[in-house]
Amino acid sequence: MTIQDRVRVHEVTLLSDNWYTLRTTAFDWRRNDGQWQRMHRETYDRGNGATLLPYDLQRRTVLLTRQFRYPAFVNGHDDLLIEAAAGLLDDAAPEERIRAEVEEELGYRLVEVRKVFECFMSPGSVTEKLHFFVAPYESSMRVGEGGGLAEEGEDIEVLELGIDEALAMVADGRIADAKTVMLLYHARLHVFPPG
């Protein structure tokens, strides 16, 4: 039996399509014991995205961004968020889109980009699947200042941090963004040799 055999959708109602799409759905779920149970769930569809951590093995550094995030602010985070470069796919291939995002946000044109995994980030309510990448960088790849696109409301500061400093910032809470934590731990385990 597939998951599709265990779901019967009854009604989907559009609640908002102001920024992205918010729907509420009534459906029946066939439980493990074979009984059908009526459920109601809201789903927020903002599309899929990609994120990337640039790293310099020689200098043991990574490039990150720092920017204002209103949802984090209203949840009590009274600081800018430190994050890996990221963006929505907007119908582009994940690698193509993340290359463009890194250039817009960080000012670097990367050569070798490697996908490491993909994950649902908040599957209880958000449909987004995020594609995770890493890539080496060096100063010669810098083609601009970065900072994002002002017309999209982006006001991004570019940070270059040592990998050990970045991991210490995760441990003490200065880096609290899930995608960034995941990429930094991946880099510690698979990119940077112990040092």
Helices and strands as residue ranges (DSSP letters): G 3-6, E 7-16, E 21-30, E 36-45, E 49-56, E 61-67, H 70-74, E 81-83, E 85-88, H 94-106, E 114-120, E 129-136, G 139-141, G 150-152, E 157-162, H 163-171, H 178-190
